Amino acid sequence: MTTINDSGTAASWTQVTYFQIYKVFASASPESVGLFANGRQQCQIQVEFIARDDRGTPVTLTASDIRTHLQLIDYRSGAVIGEGATANWSVSTTGNDYEWDESVITMVRDARGETFAQSQGNASATSHPPAPANQQRVTLYVSSAVATRLQVGAKLSYPTASRPAAMTNVSSITFNDPLGNGEGQFNSMVIIDAVAGPALSTQDYGDRNPDMSLAMQPVGNENHFFRAFQCRVNVNFGRRRFPLRSVSGSKGGASGFAVYKYGSFGANWLWGMSYYAQPGAASPEHFPLPPLSYVDVETRGPTSADGVDDASANGIARLAIECITRIATRAQGDSTAARHTQRQPDAGLYTRYEPINMLRQCVGGIDSPSADSVVVGVLAGNLRGRFKTSTGLDTPEVTTTMLYLMDVYGNEHALRLAFSMQLPQLTLTKA
């Protein structure tokens, strides 16, 4: 048996004497194939044929011949898959690296009470002659962006366009007899069930506490005024956790995502910013995410006689004045309250801190990375600080953002990440 001749020399054939399509092995009835209908996952379909020249000598088709002349078709209509009514389907001679695991697809269908297509067709033939040694086998990769069922046949055209192509959708011929009727007509197909991805709820995403809040854990050392907290975002279907391929801040993209906000008056943590890493990665990416560049942190000053450092005392006084000002201006309907929260710090009272350096000092990187989880963390500080752009301007809080998990099967999961009322707790909901 041969596969594809990559010599580059175009072949010439005038007859097809052996032709069939199947999933794993040829049988007397069609095989069913499961596939997630996400446009990314591919299932494998096998096509075997023998092409011969005028003298009856077997001809091995080149890779170019295969791409040009071998096509999968809708068994019922004969239309080429990827065109017309099947435009949401695609066929390739090369596979991608999304995993195709039918046990997962079956589990998802079972949870919905669905079943795969039953075998159909003329099952009168229970055995066929063993495959000859000179047949050519090609693996084709099929994907679908729409949940539907499709009966798939194969078509092999000739270099001479005027000659009718060999087809495997001639239903009057004994099913799956690869020798056909001796006139270039055959009958075999595979039934592909393209199914929707798993139906999950918010609670199926992430490691959670008994009250269903995200399980945030402190990590690293606590020798600084800042501390890191981490949670794990994952995809859980029943008792099975889906391995993850990537996470992004945009649908189908590779952009970053982040939330950052200030803590409430009197809280333990006065500011917090999120970070994350790709599944299994030991270091965060896109941290900090522009426009956020650094944090101006209030510097502690000399301690006064009453044991309170001057900077902290001044900070408390300024906070009190700001709170009183906000209350007064809001009562008057004055928009200047918002401007007070964005004022520039007093010169000499703040020190610039790079978020990535703080994270490295605290925890070094990602604590216990895993291929089936995205680690999302929060770097929080207990001294007053201001979020700054690279040019030194204040940047407003970002308290909620979208993130998109891509599992290894090609299913994309849209989620919304946000801060809860109290830092450093995060919330994660299905978008």
RODO-2510 file (C-alpha; in nm, 4 decimals, decimal comma):
residues 431
     n   res          X          Y          Z
     1     m     0,0000     0,0000     0,0000
     2     t     0,1185     0,3527    -0,0785
     3     t     0,0019     0,6901     0,0471
     4     i     0,1064     0,9979    -0,1508
     5     n     0,3798     1,0253    -0,4102
     6     d     0,5708     1,3438    -0,3302
     7     s     0,8081     1,3176    -0,6261
     8     g     0,6283     1,6048    -0,7927
     9     t     0,5850     1,4220    -1,1230
    10     a     0,2178     1,4407    -1,2201
    11     a     0,0533     1,1064    -1,2767
    12     s    -0,1789     1,0114    -1,5619
    13     w    -0,4659     0,7657    -1,5096
    14     t    -0,7671     0,6686    -1,7145
    15     q    -0,9505     0,4283    -1,4849
    16     v    -1,0267     0,3702    -1,1165
    17     t    -1,0710     0,0041    -1,0278
    18     y    -1,0812     0,0174    -0,6493
    19     f    -1,2380     0,2963    -0,4403
    20     q    -1,3831     0,3278    -0,0900
    21     i    -1,4160     0,5694     0,2016
    22     y    -1,4223     0,4700     0,5669
    23     k    -1,3327     0,5815     0,9187
    24     v    -1,1144     0,3088     1,0706
    25     f    -1,1861    -0,0056     0,8742
    26     a    -1,4131    -0,0994     0,5864
    27     s    -1,7358    -0,2680     0,6979
    28     a    -2,0678    -0,3737     0,5516
    29     s    -2,2440    -0,0622     0,6837
    30     p    -2,1413     0,3030     0,7249
    31     e    -1,9316     0,4043     1,0222
    32     s    -2,0270     0,7080     1,2305
    33     v    -1,7733     0,9729     1,3230
    34     g    -1,8112     1,2256     1,6038
    35     l    -1,6796     1,5793     1,5700
    36     f    -1,7163     1,9014     1,7680
    37     a    -1,8749     2,1641     1,5422
    38     n    -1,6361     2,4456     1,6272
    39     g    -1,4606     2,4828     1,2917
    40     r    -1,1273     2,3845     1,4461
    41     q    -1,1352     2,0218     1,5521
    42     q    -1,0797     1,7778     1,2670
    43     c    -1,1829     1,4144     1,2304
    44     q    -0,9889     1,1750     1,0123
    45     i    -1,1418     1,0027     0,7119
    46     q    -0,9634     0,7331     0,5124
    47     v    -0,9937     0,7005     0,1357
    48     e    -0,8451     0,4082    -0,0572
    49     f    -0,8260     0,3732    -0,4329
    50     i    -0,6357     0,2218    -0,7211
    51     a    -0,5882     0,4406    -1,0269
    52     r    -0,4585     0,2809    -1,3441
    53     d    -0,3331     0,3939    -1,6823
    54     d    -0,4519     0,2700    -2,0249
    55     r    -0,2487    -0,0505    -1,9912
    56     g    -0,3953    -0,1302    -1,6488
    57     t    -0,0787    -0,0457    -1,4621
    58     p    -0,1380     0,1059    -1,1149
    59     v    -0,0518     0,4764    -1,0949
    60     t     0,0509     0,6526    -0,7755
    61     l    -0,0993     0,9993    -0,7468
    62     t     0,1221     1,2853    -0,6323
    63     a     0,0375     1,5255    -0,3499
    64     s    -0,0652     1,7795    -0,6139
    65     d    -0,2852     1,5187    -0,7848
    66     i    -0,4548     1,4420    -0,4538
    67     r    -0,5270     1,8061    -0,3761
    68     t    -0,6640     1,8623    -0,7269
    69     h    -0,8598     1,5468    -0,8009
    70     l    -0,9608     1,3779    -0,4731
    71     q    -1,2583     1,5387    -0,3012
    72     l    -1,5130     1,4500    -0,0388
    73     i    -1,8757     1,4913    -0,1403
    74     d    -2,2219     1,5042     0,0099
    75     y    -2,3329     1,1426    -0,0433
    76     r    -2,6910     1,2462    -0,1140
    77     s    -2,6355     1,5309    -0,3592
    78     g    -2,2878     1,4631    -0,4933
    79     a    -2,1870     1,8261    -0,4207
    80     v    -1,8293     1,8878    -0,3136
    81     i    -1,7994     1,9428     0,0623
    82     g    -1,7072     2,3007     0,1430
    83     e    -1,9263     2,4456    -0,1297
    84     g    -2,2917     2,5474    -0,1452
    85     a    -2,5019     2,3861     0,1279
    86     t    -2,1892     2,2507     0,2980
    87     a    -1,9955     2,5800     0,2966
    88     n    -1,9541     2,5530     0,6761
    89     w    -1,7547     2,2333     0,6319
    90     s    -1,3928     2,2103     0,5230
    91     v    -1,1604     1,9328     0,4079
    92     s    -0,7814     1,9326     0,4164
    93     t    -0,5001     1,6922     0,3339
    94     t    -0,3120     1,8130     0,6426
    95     g    -0,4153     1,7911     1,0056
    96     n    -0,3893     2,0578     1,2722
    97     d    -0,2970     2,0088     1,6369
    98     y    -0,6437     2,0211     1,7937
    99     e    -0,7172     1,6887     1,9587
   100     w    -0,9830     1,4558     1,8245
   101     d    -1,1073     1,2347     2,1071
   102     e    -1,4380     1,0660     2,0330
   103     s    -1,4776     0,9527     2,3943
   104     v    -1,5170     1,3176     2,4955
   105     i    -1,7642     1,3838     2,2136
   106     t    -1,9668     1,0780     2,3117
   107     m    -1,9699     1,1899     2,6753
   108     v    -2,1063     1,5311     2,5735
   109     r    -2,3751     1,3743     2,3571
   110     d    -2,4735     1,1264     2,6272
   111     a    -2,5209     1,4144     2,8727
   112     r    -2,7694     1,5686     2,6286
   113     g    -2,9455     1,2393     2,5645
   114     e    -2,8311     1,2323     2,2028
   115     t    -2,7018     0,9352     2,0077
   116     f    -2,4815     0,8984     1,7063
   117     a    -2,6283     0,8079     1,3706
   118     q    -2,7246     0,4467     1,3258
   119     s    -2,5613     0,2434     1,0544
   120     q    -2,7565     0,2474     0,7335
   121     g    -2,7227     0,1437     0,3712
   122     n    -2,7177    -0,1952     0,2007
   123     a    -2,5678    -0,4299     0,4591
   124     s    -2,6098    -0,7456     0,2523
   125     a    -2,2391    -0,7707     0,1864
   126     t    -2,0641    -0,9020     0,4964
   127     s    -1,7197    -0,9530     0,3513
   128     h    -1,5084    -0,8332     0,0621
   129     p    -1,1884    -0,9524    -0,0986
   130     p    -0,8776    -0,8476     0,0928
   131     a    -0,7344    -0,5140    -0,0173
   132     p    -0,4691    -0,5486    -0,2886
   133     a    -0,1161    -0,4474    -0,2026
   134     n    -0,1003    -0,1643    -0,4572
   135     q    -0,3959     0,0426    -0,3388
   136     q    -0,3263     0,4031    -0,2340
   137     r    -0,4565     0,5298     0,1005
   138     v    -0,5040     0,8972     0,1831
   139     t    -0,6102     1,0467     0,5151
   140     l    -0,8323     1,3533     0,4838
   141     y    -0,9172     1,5867     0,7720
   142     v    -1,2699     1,7226     0,8062
   143     s    -1,4031     2,0058     1,0235
   144     s    -1,7401     2,1742     1,0589
   145     a    -1,8515     2,5073     1,1988
   146     v    -2,2165     2,4030     1,2242
   147     a    -2,3814     2,1261     1,4250
   148     t    -2,5380     1,8887     1,1735
   149     r    -2,5173     1,5364     1,0352
   150     l    -2,3600     1,4724     0,6968
   151     q    -2,3252     1,1574     0,4899
   152     v    -1,9873     1,1804     0,3228
   153     g    -1,8714     1,0075     0,0071
   154     a    -1,5649     1,0502    -0,2118
   155     k    -1,4965     1,1611    -0,5666
   156     l    -1,1850     1,1032    -0,7765
   157     s    -1,1732     1,2938    -1,1035
   158     y    -0,9453     1,2250    -1,3986
   159     p    -0,6779     1,4458    -1,5549
   160     t    -0,9021     1,4560    -1,8619
   161     a    -1,1953     1,6703    -1,7555
   162     s    -1,4315     1,5185    -2,0107
   163     r    -1,4216     1,1805    -1,8414
   164     p    -1,6862     1,1355    -1,5637
   165     a    -1,5303     1,1179    -1,2177
   166     a    -1,5338     0,8029    -1,0086
   167     m    -1,7873     0,8448    -0,7245
   168     t    -1,8754     0,6457    -0,4131
   169     n    -2,2402     0,7575    -0,3923
   170     v    -2,4027     0,5183    -0,6373
   171     s    -2,6573     0,3614    -0,4017
   172     s    -2,7655     0,0875    -0,6472
   173     i    -2,4287    -0,0853    -0,6053
   174     t    -2,3539    -0,3229    -0,3170
   175     f    -2,2463    -0,1088    -0,0240
   176     n    -1,8756    -0,0811     0,0462
   177     d    -1,7622    -0,3177    -0,2230
   178     p    -1,4359    -0,1439    -0,3172
   179     l    -1,4370    -0,3096    -0,6606
   180     g    -1,7622    -0,1356    -0,7548
   181     n    -1,9456    -0,2324    -1,0697
   182     g    -1,6377    -0,2438    -1,2892
   183     e    -1,7361     0,0784    -1,4630
   184     g    -1,5902     0,3310    -1,2179
   185     q    -1,8938     0,3457    -0,9915
   186     f    -1,8827     0,2626    -0,6200
   187     n    -2,0903     0,2834    -0,3040
   188     s    -1,9434     0,3739     0,0351
   189     m    -1,9787     0,6559     0,2834
   190     v    -1,9070     0,7745     0,6360
   191     i    -2,1635     0,9510     0,8540
   192     i    -2,0176     1,2518     1,0358
   193     d    -2,2062     1,3859     1,3357
   194     a    -2,0843     1,7396     1,4012
   195     v    -2,2116     1,8281     1,7470
   196     a    -2,2174     2,1423     1,9609
   197     g    -1,9636     2,1743     2,2388
   198     p    -2,0512     2,0994     2,6019
   199     a    -2,3272     2,3025     2,7672
   200     l    -2,1628     2,4409     3,0807
   201     s    -2,2706     2,6813     3,3545
   202     t    -2,0684     2,9386     3,5461
   203     q    -2,0019     2,6868     3,8230
   204     d    -1,8255     2,4547     3,5776
   205     y    -1,5416     2,7015     3,5294
   206     g    -1,2594     2,7358     3,7812
   207     d    -1,1700     2,5884     4,1189
   208     r    -1,4370     2,7137     4,3587
   209     n    -1,5122     2,7316     4,7289
   210     p    -1,8253     2,5659     4,8755
   211     d    -2,0104     2,8971     4,8320
   212     m    -1,9100     2,8834     4,4584
   213     s    -1,6738     3,1816     4,4838
   214     l    -1,3372     3,1427     4,3112
   215     a    -1,0812     2,9779     4,5372
   216     m    -0,8169     3,2509     4,5839
   217     q    -0,5009     3,1365     4,7601
   218     p    -0,2091     3,3492     4,8875
   219     v     0,1217     3,2491     4,7284
   220     g     0,4830     3,3477     4,7768
   221     n     0,6256     3,5335     5,0700
   222     e     0,4640     3,8057     5,2784
   223     n     0,7733     4,0114     5,3555
   224     h     0,6588     4,3166     5,1588
   225     f     0,3726     4,5619     5,1513
   226     f     0,2423     4,3649     4,8522
   227     r     0,1217     4,0070     4,8213
   228     a     0,0187     3,7696     4,5442
   229     f    -0,2998     3,5625     4,5336
   230     q    -0,3855     3,3020     4,2731
   231     c    -0,6875     3,1087     4,1494
   232     r    -0,7261     2,8464     3,8787
   233     v    -0,9555     2,8867     3,5815
   234     n    -1,0423     2,5622     3,4076
   235     v    -1,3179     2,3782     3,2213
   236     n    -1,4972     2,1031     3,4125
   237     f    -1,7470     1,8717     3,2477
   238     g    -1,8859     1,6372     3,5077
   239     r    -1,5859     1,4712     3,6644
   240     r    -1,3664     1,5362     3,3648
   241     r    -1,1446     1,8405     3,3297
   242     f    -1,0708     1,9442     2,9741
   243     p    -0,7039     2,0118     2,8943
   244     l    -0,6546     2,3683     2,7773
   245     r    -0,4742     2,5029     2,4747
   246     s    -0,4708     2,8784     2,5360
   247     v    -0,6375     3,1813     2,6907
   248     s    -0,6892     3,5229     2,5347
   249     g    -0,8561     3,8547     2,5950
   250     s    -1,0216     3,8468     2,2532
   251     k    -1,2359     3,5946     2,0675
   252     g    -1,0161     3,3763     1,8516
   253     g    -0,7194     3,6038     1,9210
   254     a    -0,4047     3,6247     2,1288
   255     s    -0,4435     3,9546     2,3152
   256     g    -0,3968     3,9970     2,6877
   257     f    -0,6529     4,0767     2,9559
   258     a    -0,6415     4,2375     3,2982
   259     v    -0,8453     4,3996     3,5712
   260     y    -0,7162     4,6453     3,8299
   261     k    -0,8880     4,8544     4,0920
   262     y    -0,8422     5,0451     4,4167
   263     g    -0,9553     4,9061     4,7484
   264     s    -1,2212     5,0679     4,9639
   265     f    -1,1416     5,3011     5,2526
   266     g    -1,0144     5,1057     5,5526
   267     a    -0,9667     4,7802     5,3578
   268     n    -0,6655     4,5541     5,4096
   269     w    -0,5629     4,5879     5,0455
   270     l    -0,5671     4,9334     4,8880
   271     w    -0,5057     4,8327     4,5282
   272     g    -0,4896     4,5173     4,3197
   273     m    -0,4047     4,4181     3,9628
   274     s    -0,4524     4,0848     3,7903
   275     y    -0,1985     3,8753     3,6045
   276     y    -0,2239     3,5436     3,4230
   277     a    -0,0255     3,2831     3,2318
   278     q    -0,0993     3,0455     2,9488
   279     p    -0,1870     2,6861     3,0505
   280     g     0,1232     2,5174     3,1882
   281     a     0,3383     2,8318     3,1595
   282     a     0,5669     2,9273     3,4483
   283     s     0,5720     3,3005     3,3747
   284     p     0,2940     3,5565     3,3255
   285     e     0,2359     3,7310     2,9942
   286     h     0,1156     4,0814     2,9105
   287     f     0,1896     4,1937     3,2652
   288     p     0,1226     4,4684     3,3259
   289     l    -0,1241     4,5151     3,0411
   290     p    -0,1102     4,8618     2,8788
   291     p    -0,2130     5,1275     2,9403
   292     l    -0,1123     5,0237     3,2950
   293     s     0,2638     5,0459     3,3264
   294     y     0,3610     5,0927     3,6913
   295     v     0,2311     5,1883     4,0330
   296     d     0,3224     5,4995     4,2303
   297     v     0,3232     5,3767     4,5899
   298     e     0,3111     5,6072     4,8905
   299     t     0,6437     5,6002     5,0725
   300     r     0,6417     5,5597     5,4483
   301     g     0,8017     5,8589     5,6212
   302     p     0,9761     5,9048     5,9610
   303     t     0,7862     5,7822     6,2672
   304     s     0,6455     6,0548     6,4957
   305     a     0,6421     6,0510     6,8743
   306     d     0,3007     5,8820     6,8891
   307     g     0,4293     5,5826     6,6881
   308     v     0,2546     5,6703     6,3621
   309     d     0,4767     5,7408     6,0632
   310     d     0,4287     6,0866     5,9160
   311     a     0,3481     5,9634     5,5643
   312     s     0,0760     5,7319     5,6926
   313     a    -0,0687     6,0042     5,9115
   314     n    -0,0664     6,2474     5,6221
   315     g    -0,2200     5,9794     5,4006
   316     i    -0,5025     5,9161     5,6465
   317     a    -0,5669     6,2883     5,6717
   318     r    -0,5734     6,3263     5,2942
   319     l    -0,8074     6,0287     5,2619
   320     a    -1,0432     6,1824     5,5158
   321     i    -1,0391     6,5163     5,3319
   322     e    -1,0989     6,3403     4,9985
   323     c    -1,3939     6,1441     5,1402
   324     i    -1,5506     6,4583     5,2848
   325     t    -1,4952     6,6382     4,9554
   326     r    -1,6566     6,3556     4,7561
   327     i    -1,9619     6,3527     4,9804
   328     a    -1,9998     6,7292     4,9621
   329     t    -1,9527     6,7562     4,5881
   330     r    -2,1839     6,4636     4,5117
   331     a    -2,4529     6,6258     4,7246
   332     q    -2,4097     6,9374     4,5110
   333     g    -2,4073     6,7370     4,1845
   334     d    -2,0517     6,8540     4,1182
   335     s    -1,8498     6,6352     3,8807
   336     t    -1,5228     6,7410     4,0440
   337     a    -1,5509     6,4396     4,2754
   338     a    -1,4281     6,2180     3,9971
   339     r    -1,1363     6,4498     3,9348
   340     h    -1,0262     6,4253     4,2989
   341     t    -0,9794     6,0502     4,2647
   342     q    -0,7434     6,1080     3,9725
   343     r    -0,5240     6,3798     4,1212
   344     q    -0,1474     6,3693     4,0826
   345     p     0,0420     6,2541     4,3949
   346     d     0,2394     6,5027     4,5981
   347     a     0,6010     6,5166     4,4817
   348     g     0,8391     6,3193     4,6980
   349     l     0,5729     6,1080     4,8732
   350     y     0,5468     5,8323     4,6102
   351     t     0,7910     5,5741     4,4764
   352     r     0,7567     5,4051     4,1395
   353     y     0,7216     5,0245     4,1436
   354     e     0,7282     4,7941     3,8431
   355     p     0,4538     4,5301     3,8788
   356     i     0,6611     4,2498     3,7259
   357     n     0,9431     4,3149     3,9710
   358     m     0,7030     4,3110     4,2660
   359     l     0,5620     3,9813     4,1462
   360     r     0,9095     3,8325     4,1107
   361     q     1,0056     3,9457     4,4596
   362     c     0,6870     3,8024     4,6043
   363     v     0,6374     3,4701     4,4286
   364     g     0,8880     3,4537     4,1422
   365     g     0,6375     3,3584     3,8734
   366     i     0,3393     3,1273     3,8405
   367     d     0,2903     2,8975     4,1362
   368     s     0,2325     2,5327     4,0300
   369     p     0,1382     2,5788     3,6619
   370     s    -0,0821     2,3109     3,5068
   371     a    -0,1797     2,2189     3,1500
   372     d    -0,5474     2,1921     3,2439
   373     s    -0,5754     2,5294     3,4158
   374     v    -0,5079     2,8952     3,3551
   375     v    -0,3596     3,0570     3,6618
   376     v    -0,5068     3,4015     3,7227
   377     g    -0,3534     3,5976     4,0056
   378     v    -0,3856     3,9297     4,1812
   379     l    -0,0935     4,1395     4,2991
   380     a    -0,2269     4,3516     4,5863
   381     g    -0,0692     4,6272     4,7967
   382     n    -0,1501     4,7586     5,1447
   383     l     0,0048     5,1029     5,0896
   384     r    -0,1748     5,3665     4,8903
   385     g    -0,0817     5,3707     4,5254
   386     r    -0,1791     5,5142     4,1896
   387     f    -0,2039     5,3242     3,8601
   388     k     0,0140     5,4941     3,6011
   389     t     0,0664     5,4826     3,2273
   390     s     0,4147     5,4714     3,0756
   391     t     0,4018     5,8531     3,0457
   392     g     0,3163     5,9037     3,4125
   393     l    -0,0530     5,9766     3,3729
   394     d    -0,3159     5,8241     3,5973
   395     t    -0,5036     5,5379     3,4304
   396     p    -0,8573     5,4586     3,5427
   397     e    -0,9616     5,1312     3,6994
   398     v    -1,0600     4,8350     3,4835
   399     t    -1,2901     4,6269     3,7005
   400     t    -1,4226     4,3746     3,4493
   401     t    -1,2923     4,2100     3,1307
   402     m    -1,3604     3,9242     2,8919
   403     l    -1,1408     3,6173     2,8636
   404     y    -1,1660     3,3266     2,6226
   405     l    -1,0481     2,9776     2,7089
   406     m    -0,9646     2,7447     2,4224
   407     d    -0,9657     2,3762     2,5124
   408     v    -0,7559     2,1245     2,3211
   409     y    -1,0639     2,0066     2,1300
   410     g    -1,1154     2,3501     1,9726
   411     n    -1,4085     2,4654     2,1875
   412     e    -1,3884     2,8313     2,2883
   413     h    -1,5367     2,9322     2,6248
   414     a    -1,6298     3,2985     2,6748
   415     l    -1,6030     3,4151     3,0367
   416     r    -1,6168     3,7422     3,2260
   417     l    -1,3557     3,8204     3,4911
   418     a    -1,4154     4,0914     3,7505
   419     f    -1,3238     4,2029     4,0994
   420     s    -1,5681     4,1437     4,3801
   421     m    -1,6411     4,4162     4,6336
   422     q    -1,3375     4,3221     4,8426
   423     l    -0,9823     4,2868     4,7129
   424     p    -0,8215     4,0546     4,6165
   425     q    -1,1259     3,8354     4,5433
   426     l    -1,2096     3,7772     4,1770
   427     t    -1,5354     3,6630     4,0228
   428     l    -1,5723     3,4521     3,7088
   429     t    -1,9005     3,4161     3,5216
   430     k    -2,0060     3,2655     3,1920
   431     a    -2,0505     3,5433     2,9359
***
